[in-house]
C-alpha cells in the first residue's frame, strides 16, 4: 500500500510539474449536413507569428523539398481557411 501511494505521488509530481496546453477539436454541422472541422492551438508561451491562410477551390499547389527541388504538386478540390504558425511556408503556388 505504501509503495503504491509513493509511486502515485511520484507520478503526480512529474505530471503536474509542467503546465499543459491542450488543443481543442471543434466540429460544426449545418442544417444541410455540411461539416466544418476546426482545432485550436493553445500554445500561448510565445508569439506564433500567425497569418490567416485562404486556399480557394481548384487552387494549384507545389510542394518544396528540403533541398530546394520541387516536390509533389496537386490541385485542391475544396477551399479552406486556416491560420499558419511560425510563418514557415513549405509550399508555394505553382
Rosetta blueprint (number, residue, H / E / L):
1 X L
2 X H
3 X H
4 X H
5 X H
6 X H
7 X H
8 X H
9 X H
10 X H
11 X H
12 X H
13 X H
14 X H
15 X H
16 X L
17 X L
18 X L
19 X L
20 X L
21 X L
22 X L
23 X L
24 X L
25 X E
26 X E
27 X E
28 X E
29 X E
30 X L
31 X L
32 X L
33 X L
34 X L
35 X E
36 X E
37 X E
38 X E
39 X E
40 X L
41 X L
42 X L
43 X L
44 X L
45 X L
46 X L
47 X L
48 X L
49 X L
50 X L
51 X L
52 X E
53 X E
54 X E
55 X E
56 X L
57 X L
58 X L
59 X L
60 X E
61 X E
62 X E
63 X E
64 X E
65 X L
66 X L
67 X L
68 X L
69 X L
70 X E
71 X E
72 X E
73 X E
74 X E
75 X E
76 X L
77 X L
78 X L
79 X L
80 X E
81 X E
82 X E
83 X E
84 X L
85 X L
86 X L
87 X L
88 X L
89 X L
90 X L
91 X E
92 X E
93 X E
94 X L
